[in-house]
């Protein structure tokens, strides 16, 4: 296979060109908290994945440029089928999505016909379509609290988030064995060393972290929840156990505070930086807006099936679904 010809964009003012194309294309640019600071700073919205897709759906934009990973851009397409959705690099995937191939998940569901599937949003559109209820890290607790204890549940694809919910709610959900490679990389030994150096600093951790990290956390919550905790805690130093690019938003909002990323295995590695998120660059964003490629395309039947599980989540998160309505999709 012939390698693609790389364009020389060195003479371009990429920020100015992106702004021009944003206007010409009537585009909205979304950036997840785990994107590089330069991309966060030019985005129309910065946030968690579902929050971004919902904000984009509420705009009159014709084009959504999603600086995140593929499942996030798919979610934007599910909610905004009439809009063109581009992803700067189509190889920007997710270890959780990769861990849960749709055909394997379908077989797993068939082996447990009495279970409903409560599925983390970090999965493909095809897995969403095979699920009963989607959850986010911020809505999972609200939703699981509405499901009767007698109802068996499959939770996937993140076994750490599922295990955290099992422990917190005394459940015995059947867990799919996926993990996030970023949150799996944090070292308990190095975290304890860091806590010893900053004994007054609380630890805020994402629930995708393994139990040996969660056990040392003063706050456990979604990326947006961790950002809110950073704004509210009374101290001046916070240890952050999630992808470190969230610290950019913390430092912008709270320049008087100090934020320290939880360390990886050797205390210095960049293993807690998401390699998939890092694939998106200013150059690729410019090309995506210029060429309207790579583009997210989705079969309408698949989109509607995936939308059903997302809608169920939104209804339950708002408290508009009763316990009698929780059967399999």
C-alpha positions in Angstrom: 0.0 0.0 0.0 1.4 3.4 -1.0 1.9 5.8 1.9 -0.2 8.9 1.7 1.5 12.1 0.4 2.0 14.5 3.3 1.2 18.1 2.6 3.6 20.8 3.7 1.5 23.1 5.9 4.5 24.8 7.5 3.7 28.2 5.9 0.1 28.4 7.1 -1.2 30.2 10.2 -3.2 27.2 11.3 -5.2 29.0 13.9 -6.3 31.7 11.5 -7.1 29.1 8.8 -9.1 27.0 11.2 -11.0 30.1 12.3 -11.7 30.9 8.6 -12.9 27.4 7.8 -15.0 27.3 11.0 -16.9 30.3 9.6 -17.0 29.2 6.0 -18.2 25.7 6.9 -20.6 26.9 9.6 -18.8 24.5 11.9 -18.6 23.9 15.6 -15.4 22.6 17.0 -15.5 20.3 20.0 -12.6 19.4 22.2 -12.5 16.8 24.9 -10.7 17.6 28.2 -7.9 15.2 27.1 -7.0 17.1 24.0 -3.8 19.2 23.8 -4.1 22.7 25.2 -3.8 24.4 21.8 -6.8 22.5 20.6 -8.8 23.1 23.8 -8.1 26.8 23.5 -9.6 27.2 20.0 -12.6 25.0 20.5 -16.1 26.3 20.8 -16.9 23.8 23.6 -14.5 21.9 25.8 -16.0 19.1 28.0 -16.8 15.4 28.4 -17.9 13.4 25.4 -21.7 13.3 25.8 -21.9 16.8 27.0 -20.1 18.0 23.9 -22.4 16.0 21.6 -25.5 17.4 23.2 -24.2 21.0 23.0 -23.3 20.5 19.3 -26.8 19.1 18.6 -28.3 22.3 20.1 -26.4 24.5 17.6 -27.3 25.5 14.1 -23.9 24.3 12.8 -23.8 22.3 9.6 -20.5 20.7 10.5 -19.2 19.2 13.8 -15.4 18.8 14.1 -14.9 16.5 17.1 -11.4 16.6 18.5 -11.7 13.5 20.6 -11.9 9.8 19.7 -14.0 7.8 17.3 -16.8 6.7 19.7 -17.3 10.3 20.7 -17.7 11.5 17.1 -20.1 8.6 16.5 -22.2 9.8 19.5 -22.3 13.2 17.9 -23.6 11.7 14.7 -26.2 9.6 16.6 -27.6 12.8 18.1 -27.1 15.0 15.0 -27.7 12.9 11.9 -28.3 15.9 9.7 -24.9 17.4 10.4 -21.6 16.4 8.9 -19.3 15.0 11.6 -15.6 14.9 11.0 -12.8 13.4 13.2 -9.3 14.8 12.6 -7.8 11.3 12.7 -10.0 8.2 12.2 -7.3 6.1 14.0 -8.1 8.0 17.2 -9.8 5.0 18.9 -10.2 3.8 22.5 -8.8 0.8 24.3 -12.2 0.3 25.9 -14.0 0.3 22.6 -11.3 -2.1 21.2 -11.8 -4.5 24.1 -15.5 -5.0 23.3 -16.0 -6.1 19.7 -19.8 -6.1 18.8 -19.9 -9.7 17.7 -18.4 -10.9 21.0 -20.6 -8.7 23.0 -23.7 -10.0 21.1 -22.7 -13.6 22.0 -22.1 -12.7 25.6 -25.5 -11.1 25.9 -27.1 -14.3 24.3 -25.4 -16.4 27.0 -27.1 -14.3 29.7 -30.6 -13.7 28.5 -32.0 -12.6 31.9 -29.5 -9.8 32.2 -29.9 -6.2 30.9 -26.9 -4.5 29.5 -25.8 -1.4 31.2 -23.0 -0.1 29.0 -20.4 2.6 29.5 -20.5 5.2 26.7 -16.9 4.4 25.8 -17.9 1.8 23.2 -18.8 1.7 19.5 -22.2 2.6 18.1 -22.7 -1.1 17.3 -22.3 -2.0 21.0 -24.6 0.8 22.0 -27.2 -0.7 19.7 -26.8 -4.0 21.5 -27.3 -2.4 24.9 -30.3 -1.5 27.0 -29.0 1.6 28.8 -25.9 3.7 28.2 -24.2 5.3 31.2 -21.5 8.0 31.6 -19.1 8.2 34.5 -21.3 11.1 35.8 -24.7 9.4 35.3 -23.8 5.8 36.2 -24.6 6.1 39.9 -27.9 7.8 39.4 -28.9 5.2 36.9 -27.8 2.1 38.7 -29.7 3.3 41.8 -32.9 3.1 39.8 -32.5 -0.6 38.8 -34.0 -3.1 41.2 -31.4 -5.3 43.0 -33.2 -8.4 41.7 -32.5 -7.4 38.1 -29.2 -9.1 36.8 -26.9 -6.7 34.9 -24.1 -7.0 32.5 -21.8 -4.0 32.8 -19.2 -3.3 30.1 -16.8 -2.5 28.8 -14.9 -1.0 31.8 -14.4 -3.5 34.6 -12.9 -0.9 36.9 -15.9 1.4 36.6 -18.2 -1.6 36.9 -16.3 -2.9 39.9 -16.4 0.6 41.6 -20.2 0.6 41.1 -20.5 -3.0 42.5 -18.6 -2.0 45.6 -20.5 1.2 46.2 -23.9 -0.2 45.6 -23.4 -3.8 46.9 -24.2 -5.2 43.4 -22.9 -8.2 41.6 -23.0 -7.0 38.0 -21.4 -9.3 35.5 -18.4 -7.3 34.2 -16.9 -7.2 30.8 -13.1 -7.4 31.1 -12.1 -4.1 29.4 -9.8 -1.4 30.8 -8.7 2.1 29.9 -5.0 1.9 29.2 -4.5 5.5 30.6 -6.1 4.9 33.9 -4.6 1.4 34.2 -1.1 3.0 34.0 -1.2 4.8 37.4 1.2 3.4 40.0 0.0 3.0 43.6 3.6 3.0 44.8 4.4 6.3 43.0 1.1 7.8 44.1 1.9 7.0 47.8 5.3 8.7 47.4 3.6 11.8 45.9 1.0 11.8 48.8 3.9 11.7 51.3 5.5 14.7 49.6 2.2 16.6 49.7 0.4 15.3 52.8 -2.3 18.0 52.7 -3.2 17.5 49.1 -6.4 15.5 48.3 -6.5 13.0 45.5 -9.2 13.2 42.8 -9.5 10.1 40.7 -11.6 9.0 37.7 -13.7 5.8 38.4 -11.9 4.1 35.4 -8.9 3.8 37.7 -8.2 0.4 39.3 -9.2 -0.2 42.9 -5.7 0.3 44.3 -5.8 3.9 43.1 -9.5 4.5 44.0 -8.7 3.4 47.5 -6.4 6.4 48.0 -8.8 9.0 46.5 -10.6 11.7 48.4 -13.0 12.3 45.4 -14.0 9.9 42.7 -15.9 11.2 39.7 -16.1 12.0 36.0 -13.7 14.3 34.3 -16.1 17.2 34.7 -16.8 16.2 38.3 -13.0 16.3 39.0 -12.8 19.8 37.5 -15.7 20.9 39.7 -14.0 19.4 42.8 -10.8 21.3 41.9 -12.8 24.5 42.0 -14.4 23.7 45.3 -11.9 22.0 47.5 -10.4 24.4 50.1 -6.7 23.6 49.8 -4.2 24.9 47.3 -2.7 21.6 45.9 -4.6 18.7 44.2 -3.3 15.4 42.9 -5.2 14.4 39.8 -5.6 10.8 38.8 -6.9 11.0 35.2 -5.5 12.0 31.8 -3.3 15.0 32.6 -4.6 17.4 29.9 -7.6 18.2 32.1 -5.1 20.1 34.2 -5.0 22.8 31.5 -8.6 23.7 32.3 -7.9 23.6 36.0 -4.9 26.0 35.7 -6.9 28.4 33.5 -9.8 28.5 36.0 -7.6 28.4 39.2 -4.2 29.9 38.6 -3.6 30.3 42.3 -3.8 26.5 42.9 -1.3 23.8 42.1 -2.3 20.6 40.3 -0.1 17.5 40.1 -0.8 14.6 37.8 -0.7 11.2 39.4 2.4 9.4 38.3 2.8 6.3 36.1 5.0 3.2 36.7 8.3 4.9 37.0 7.1 8.3 38.3 8.2 10.1 35.1 6.7 8.3 32.1 4.1 9.8 29.8 2.1 6.6 30.0 -0.9 8.4 31.5 -1.3 10.5 28.3 -3.9 9.0 26.0 -2.1 8.0 22.8 -5.4 8.0 20.9 -6.3 11.6 21.9 -2.8 12.7 21.0 -3.4 11.7 17.3 -5.5 14.8 16.8 -3.3 17.8 15.8 -3.9 21.3 14.6 -2.8 20.2 11.1 -5.3 17.4 11.0 -8.1 19.6 12.3 -7.4 22.1 9.6 -7.4 19.4 6.9 -10.6 17.9 8.3 -12.4 21.2 8.1 -11.0 21.9 4.7 -11.8 18.6 3.1 -14.7 17.5 5.4 -12.9 14.2 5.9 -12.5 11.8 7.6 -16.2 11.8 8.0 -18.4 9.7 10.3 -21.0 7.8 8.3 -23.6 5.6 9.9 -26.4 3.3 8.8 -29.7 4.7 9.8 -30.9 1.5 11.4 -27.8 1.3 13.5 -28.1 4.9 14.5 -31.6 4.6 15.7 -30.8 1.4 17.7 -27.9 3.1 19.3 -30.0 6.3 19.9 -32.6 4.2 21.8 -30.0 3.2 24.6 -28.8 6.8 24.8 -32.3 8.1 25.1 -33.0 5.6 27.9 -29.9 7.0 29.8 -31.0 10.6 29.4 -34.5 9.7 30.6 -33.2 7.9 33.7 -30.6 10.5 34.4 -33.5 13.0 34.5 -35.6 10.7 36.6 -38.4 10.3 34.0 -38.3 6.5 33.8 -40.0 4.3 36.4 -38.6 1.0 37.6 -41.3 -0.8 35.8 -39.9 0.4 32.5 -36.5 -1.2 32.8 -36.8 -4.3 30.6 -34.5 -5.3 27.8 -34.5 -3.0 24.8 
